[in-house]
Each structure stands twice: as C-alpha cells, then as structure tokens.
Amino acid sequence: MNNMPPENSPSGLRLVLAWHRILISVVAAVLLFLFLRLGWQSPQDGLFIRTLTVALTAMLVFGVLEQWPKKLPKLLPRWFLQAIGVALSVPITVISIYLMSPGDSGQPFWEDRQRFVGLLLMSGSGLFLAPWIVMSALVQQREIAAKNQALAFQLERSELERNALDARYRLLQAQVEPHFLFNTLANIRALVHTGSPKAPIVLDSLISYLRAAVPRLNETNTTLEQELSLVRAYLQIMNMRMSDRMSFTIESGDCDLKIYFPPMTLLTLVENSVRHGIDPCEEGGSIDVLISKEKDRCIARVIDTGVGFRQQSDGLGTGLSTLKERISLAFNGDAALRVSEILPHGVCAEINIPIKECVR
C-alpha cells in the first residue's frame, strides 16, 4: 500500500508513539522475555530490558516507515517496506545491545560462546515473533484507514444530501412563485376584458404588493410576520376583485411573529382557498387565517366557506402537494399539512410546524 495515512488520522509522533502500539510492544516484550527466561543464565532484569528495547525499536521502525519516505516506487508496497524494516531492526538492535554491554569475561560476544548463543536465541525468537506483531499492526492500520475513509464518505454524502435538499427546496419554491403571479395576472386580465372599473385599482394594488414581495421571493429565512403581510396584501387584492363575494380575517393570537416561517407557505394555502373554494362558489364566502401556539408548535389554519371538496371538478391541484414537500424539507420531516372538509361546505387547511428561531 503506497498511500500515506488519511489526512484526518493521527500522524507524526502521535502515530508512531500511539498508546495502543506501545501496549502491543510491551506485550510482545513480555512474551519474548517469558520464552527466553526458561534457559537464560544471565540476570532476568537485564533480559527484560533487552527484550523491551528490541520490541520498542521495532515499533519505532514500523511507525517511521509508515510515514517516510512519503513517496515509494509503484512496485514497492509500504507494508512490505515496513515488514523488511522491522525484520532487520531485530538483529541489528540485538547486536547493538551486545556490543554496548560487554559480559563479565570482557570478551566480544562472538568469542564468548554463552553470549553468542544468547544473541542468536534472542535474534531468532525476535524474528519469529516480529511477523505476527507486524501483521497485527498492519491489520489495525487497515481498519483505522477504512474507518477514516468511511467517515469521510459519510461526511461527503451528508454534504451532498444537504445540497440536494437545498436545491430541491429552492426548485419547489420557484414552482410556487409563478403559480401565484400567473393566477393573479389572469384575474386582472379578466377584469380588463370585462371593462371593470376595478381593474386599475387592482393593478395598482398588485404593483404595490410586488414591490414588497419580490425582494423576499428568494429568501429562505422569513418570519411569520413577513408571511402574514404578504397574505394580507394578497387578500386585499382579491377582495377588491370580488368585494361583494369575499371577506377575510387574519388573527395571529399570542404566537411570536418573529419565528421562522417558510416563505410563500401561508400564501399558497390562501391562494388555494380563493381559487378552489371561494371563486367557484356563486354566493362567495369568507377566508379566515388563524395562527395559534400549542406548547412548542405553531399551528396555522386557513379556513374557507367555499364549495368544499365535493363540488370541485379539478381537485386541489399540485399546490398543496408541493407545499407539503416544501415544509417537510424545511423542518427535516418534523412538519405536517392536513386538509379537512367543513360541513355543510368549506375546507380547513392546517400547517403544524415546530417553533424555530429565524436565523439571519
């Protein structure tokens, strides 16, 4: 494996001197000590110091070769370099120990048979144990790398999902905006065609409304107060168009008007009530916009006394289904839209959302 450890994993001395690696080295030193002490004639404490030195040196070599050199030839896997480095470090360390610690006879270890046999025994045992220690470290290294990679993929996936939801939310919001504008313009066109004197008044009201509404169309963080102002302006326009057939009321109760409220949400419900409830009804009707607070939830109801469900030929349209998806995205699924019929005629559309501070 030629790649270096992942960027978000420990590196440098933190990786070389990781506590779990020191623990593995100490355990290996103890095992080597227990094996050699059976036939060892020299002091036992000196033997343990030697085995511990060999194990810690092998650990340092393994950790250093894990990070250096940074680039390796394609035909030289890093794990192979680490294994060769650890294998060479064992006899080199043992020989260095024997060179720096002359025996009681004062002779070099190669001339002292007992010391030479001890060197061979320690080197051979170390070389036998080293591959297993290297294998354990490599497996752990692969597990850590795989875990880091999985975390990186998870973070990337979460970021992509968040971006996708944001893009989907903006797309759904964009579908609502022309829906409202085209319907309003169609109403004004009908007044113009019939020569109604109310047409200029309604057009002036629409211009005033658009001046206030257009700057907010692409905002994602709007307040309940802003949404109610748009609803009030829209209903005033509709009231001018059919003043003898429609009335409306807006009550916000004790709910905080500064809380977050998805843009164009109430407006969609109100526009739907006008289009599918009041407009098709010969005698007209009323629209009541009621806002209330229930514990940590905000309940927004739009109630109309129009034709209701049964007399509508083309249903409620795609507006409500689009709205349901929009508020679900805005509150991560913790929102509900319910539509029920009111007897003898009329419809109640209710939005239930958590109270959330509007962040600017």
N, C-alpha and C positions, 0 to 999 in steps of 0.2 A: 504494500500500500504506500504509494508515493506521496499522498496528500498529508499536509500538516494537520494537527488537531483543529477542529472548528474554532472560529473566532470567538464564540461565546463560551468556550470551555476554558478551564484553567490552563495557564501557560507559564513559561519561565520556571523559577524556583518553586512556585506554588505547585506546579505539576510534578517536578522532579521530587520534591520533598512532601508530597501528599501523604496524609496520615495513614491512609489505607495501604500505601506502598511500604511505608516504614513498618507497619504491622506485619505485612507479609514477609518482609525481610527478617524481622525478629523471629517470626515463627520458623522460617527456613533455617536460621542460625541455630535455634534450639534443637530442631530435628537433626541437623548435621552434628551438633555437639553430642546429643544423646547416642548417635550412632558411633561416633569416634571414641567416646569415653570408655567404651567397653574394653578396648585393648590399648588405651593410652597410658603411657607410663609417666609422662611429664605432669606438672601441676594442672588440675582441672580448670582453675580460674583462667590460666593463660590460654587453654584450649578454647574456652568460650569466647574470650576476647578475639581470638584469631577467626573463629567461625563467624562471629558478628561482623568483623571487619570485612571478611570476604563477601558476606551477604549484602552489606550496605554499599560496598564498592560496586557490586553487580547491579544494585538498584540505581545508583547514580549513573552508571554507564548506560543502562536501559533508558533512563529519563532524558539524558543528554542526547542520545542518538535518536530519540523520538522527535526532537525539535531541530537538531542540527546534523548535517547541513540542511538548509531549507529546501534545496532542490536536489533531486537524485536522478541518475540516469534512468530511462524508462525500463531498462531490463533489471534494475536493482530495486526490489521492493523494500520498503522501510523496515518491515517486520523481519526480513532476512538480515538486514544490517544490524538490527538490534540483537537478534539471536547470536550472530557471529561475535558481536561486541561483548556480550555477556559471557559467551563461552571462552573468549580469550582473556577476559578480565579475571576469571577464576585462577588459572595457573599463574598469571602474572602477579596477582595480588599475593598468592601463597608464597611464591618465590621471593617477592619483596619483603614479606614478613620474616621469612627465614634469613634473608640477608641482613636485615636490621636487628635481628635478635640472635646473636651468637649463643651457642649452647655452653654447657658447663665445661666441656673439653676444650673450648676455644678453637676448634677446627671448623672449617667451612662445612656446610650441611652435606655437600656431595662427598666429603671424606668421612663423615660420621654416619655409619650405616643406620643407626636408630633414627636419626633426624631425617635422613634421606627417605627412609620408608614412611615416616610420618608425613613428609611433604607429598610423596606420591599418593598416600592414602587420603590426605585432605584434598588434594587436587582432583583425584579420581572421584571421590564422593561428591565434591562440589560440582564437577562436570556432569555427574549423574543426576543431581538434584536440580541443576540450573535450567534444563529444558522445561521441566514441569513448572518452575516458577515463572519462566518467560511465557509459557503457554497461558498460565493463569492471568498474568498481567496483560497479555495481548487480548484475551477474551474480554477482560474488563474494559480495556481500551476501546474495543469494538462496540461494547454495549454502551459506553458513555458517548461515543461518536454517534451511534444510532439514535440514542435518546436526544442528543442535541439537535440532530438533523430532523427528528420527528417534531421537536418543539419549534424549530424554525419553520417547517412546513405548516404546522398548526397556526403559528402567528401569521404567516403569509396568507393562509387560507382565510383566517378571520378577517384580515385586512381586505382581501378581495371580496368576501361576502358583504362586509360593511359598505364597500364602494358600490357593489352591485345593488344593495338595498337602497342606498342613497340615490343612485341613478334611476332605479325603478320608481322611487318616491317622486322624484322630480318629473319623470315621464307621466305618472298618473296625475300629478298636479297640473301639468301642462295640458292634459286632456280636458280638465275641468274648465280652465280659463276660457278657451274659445267656445266651449259649450254655453257658458253663461253669456258671453258677449254676443254670440250669434243669435241666441234666443231674444236678447234684449233689443238688438237691432231689428230683428224680424217683427217684434211688437211695434217698434216705432214706424217701420215701413208700412204696417197695416194701418196705423193712424194716418199716415200721409196719404195712402191710397184712398182712404175714406174721406179725406178732406177735413179731418177733425181739427178743431182749433186748439186742441190739447197737444198736438204734435210738437210745436215749437217749445212748449213748456217742458214736455217730457224729454225732448232732446237737450234742452239746457240743463235739466237735472242729470241726465246721463253724462254730459260733459263734466259737470261738477263731480259726479261720482267717480269717473275715470281719473280725474286729476288726483283724487285721494287714493284710489285703489291701485292704479297701475304701478306706482313705486313699490307696492307691497306684494305684487304677484309672484315674484321670485324669491321672496323671503321664506325661510324655513322656520324661523323663530318669531312667531307672532303671539300677541296676547289675546285673551278673551275680550278685552276692551276693544281692541282693533277689529276683531271679528264681528263684534256686535255693531260697531259703527258702520261697517260695510253692509251688514244685514239691514240696518235701519235705512241707509241710503237706497238700497235696492227696493225695499218695500215702499218707500216713498214714491219711487218711480212707478212701481206697479199700481200704487194707489191712485196716482194721477191718471193712469191709463184707464182704470176701471173703478173710479171713485164711488159709483153707486152700487158696486157689486162686491167690493172687498174692504175689509177693515183689518187692523192688526194691532197687537200689543207686544211689548218687549219688557220682560221683568227679569232682572238679574239676581234678586234676592240678596242673601248675605254672602254670596260667593265672591272671592277675591278676583277683581277684574284684571289683575296683573299676572295671573298664572299663564302658563304656556297653553296655547290652543292652536292646533294645526290650521294653517291658512286655507281659506275657502271651504271650510268644513260646514259651518252653520249655513253659509250661503248656499251650498249645494242642497241642503235639506229644504231651505225656504224656497229656493227656485223650483225644486221638485214639487213642493206643495202647490205653488202657484200654477205650474204648468199642468200637473196631473190632477189636482184637486179643485182649485177654485175656477180656473179658466174654463174647463168643460162644463161646469155647473151653471145652469141657466139663472138660478137665483143668487149665485155667488156664494160668499161665505167669509169666514174670518180665519186669520192665522195668528196663533199665539206662540211666541218664543219665550220659553220659561227655563231659567237657569237656577239650579239649586245645588247645595253642598250636602253630601252624606258621608260623614266621617272624613276619610282621606280621598274621596272620589268626587268628581264633578259630573253632574247629570244635566244634560242639555236636551230639552224636549221641544219639538216643533209640532204643534197640533193644528190641524186644519179641519174645517167643517165642509169640505168639498164632497165630491162624488164618492169618495172611498174606493175600495178595491174593486167591487163587483161591476161598476159601470165603466171602468177604464178599459178601452179596447187595446191599447198598445202597452199595457203594463207600466211599471215604474221606470223602465228604461235602464240604461247601463250606469247612470249616475250614482245610484246607491251602492251597486256592487263595486264600482271604482272607489267610492268613498270608504267603504268597509275595508278595502285593502290598504288604502292610504293611512287610516288611523291605526290599523294593525301594525304597519311598518313604523309609524311614528312612535308607538309605545311598546315595541317589541312583543306584540301579541297581547298585551295587557289592556285591551280596549274592546268595547262591544258596541254593535249597532243593532237595534231592534226596531222593527216596524210592525205595528199592530193596527187593526181596524177599530174604529169607534162607532158604536151604534147610536142612532139609526144610520148615520153616514159620517164619514170623516176618517182621517188617518193620524196616528201618533207615531212620529219617528223619534227615537231616543238614542242619544250617544252617552255612553258611560266610560269615562276615562279617569286615570289617576291624576290627582293634583300634582303638578310638576312646575317647578320654578322656570320662568323663561330666562334663558341664558343668552346674553347679547354678545 
